[in-house]
């Protein structure tokens, strides 16, 4: 759980930094892109767990 909280905090900090520097966010801007990343994560997790 500590790892998840640290990752979230780091992501929030980087998001604020990108906003302040007026840089584009290096992440998908659509639900389809987010779903693709989620699917990639779940596929990797399943392969590691059951392969």
N, C-alpha and C positions, 0 to 999 in steps of 0.2 A: 504494500500500500504506500509505503514511503517513496518508492520509485515512481508511482503514478502521480503522487502529489508534486514531487520534484519536477517531473516532466511537464505537468500542467503549468507550474509556476514559471518554468523556463520558457514554455511556449507563450505564455502571457507577456513575459518580459520582452521577448523577441518581437511579438506583435506590436507592442507599444513602441519599441525602437524603430520598427519599419514605418509605423505611422508618423512618428516624429520626424524621421528623415525623408518622409514622402516617397518611400520606395514601394513598388508593387509587392503584394504578399506572394511568396513562392508556394502557393497552395491553390488547389482548384477552387474556382468561384461558383461552381454549380453543385447541386446535389448529386448529379451523376458522377462527378469527379470524386467527391467524398465517398460515395458508395464504392467506387472502384478501389480506392485506397483501403477502405474497410474490408472489402473482399480479398484483396491481396494479403492483408494481415491475417484474416481468418484462414485463408488457404495455407499460408505458411505455418500457422499455429497447428492446424489439423495435420499437416504433413509431419511436423516435428513430433507431435503427440502419438500418432498412429502408424508411422512408417518405421 
